[in-house]
């Protein structure tokens, strides 16, 4: 499994960061508990945004995709949840570049997909502002590309 | 040009070897074609097909991988042993038949994700999502061969149109 880091500062934007590859036969064994935990925390805090940073995940298998879908389902079917999920992707990873836009159908307006190149946000797929922009992670004056 | 063998591997059924094979395919494709997109997509194809072979094949039998190309296409084939009367074979064939209904790979992939969304959860078995991913993300046609008793071969065929320069280009 990839290394996982979940930001834990109360009241701050929740950022889940993966680094490595997702290739287990059942990634749900470790991924789903993370999803449930982060989701519960976002609900409890009344968070408006949660970020999932997979820019350093070089490969994920189909079983991992099911977990992404599960997160979107969890988010959308919980009436208490108000947050938008922002998935931060690396443009150079084809599995993200080609595959992630397909998730839009399941996240609706509550899924934002950001694509980065060399650490810079180059385009956003989704409605409204991306999490990076809301949280001030984009440098002042930095221009954002359009998808 | 005649069909050229680019890579042949015999692989022990061991989940931990899948990533090594994925990387081997990546290096092979990079060396032969120098194509960035193909270098990403065919390794994914190899990993997804190997996962299926390991999950649904006979665990004590080796799995073979071949990567060949000619002037028209690149073909990655995984062959594994299956038990007589395996219930997985009809499921596999049904999934491939379902997949071939879709002329647009993106529509197929979205439909498959919808099935996952509507299903019981991420642990639901045999979703066939990997096969659909090969069709969409890998831009490959899938062909199943069960003509040899006790063995099943799945070939992922990708047109050379997008395969970059390489032998026979």
Boltz contact constraints between the chains, C-beta under 6 A:
constraints:
  - contact:
      token1: [A, 23]
      token2: [B, 19]
      max_distance: 6.0
  - contact:
      token1: [A, 28]
      token2: [B, 122]
      max_distance: 6.0
  - contact:
      token1: [A, 28]
      token2: [B, 123]
      max_distance: 6.0
  - contact:
      token1: [A, 62]
      token2: [B, 48]
      max_distance: 6.0
  - contact:
      token1: [A, 62]
      token2: [B, 129]
      max_distance: 6.0
  - contact:
      token1: [A, 62]
      token2: [B, 130]
      max_distance: 6.0
  - contact:
      token1: [A, 62]
      token2: [B, 133]
      max_distance: 6.0
  - contact:
      token1: [A, 66]
      token2: [B, 116]
      max_distance: 6.0
  - contact:
      token1: [A, 66]
      token2: [B, 122]
      max_distance: 6.0
  - contact:
      token1: [A, 67]
      token2: [B, 122]
      max_distance: 6.0
  - contact:
      token1: [A, 69]
      token2: [B, 113]
      max_distance: 6.0
  - contact:
      token1: [A, 69]
      token2: [B, 116]
      max_distance: 6.0
  - contact:
      token1: [A, 69]
      token2: [B, 117]
      max_distance: 6.0
  - contact:
      token1: [A, 70]
      token2: [B, 122]
      max_distance: 6.0
  - contact:
      token1: [A, 73]
      token2: [B, 117]
      max_distance: 6.0
  - contact:
      token1: [A, 94]
      token2: [B, 40]
      max_distance: 6.0
  - contact:
      token1: [A, 98]
      token2: [B, 137]
      max_distance: 6.0
  - contact:
      token1: [A, 99]
      token2: [B, 137]
      max_distance: 6.0
  - contact:
      token1: [A, 102]
      token2: [B, 109]
      max_distance: 6.0
  - contact:
      token1: [A, 102]
      token2: [B, 110]
      max_distance: 6.0
  - contact:
      token1: [A, 105]
      token2: [B, 110]
      max_distance: 6.0
  - contact:
      token1: [A, 106]
      token2: [B, 117]
      max_distance: 6.0
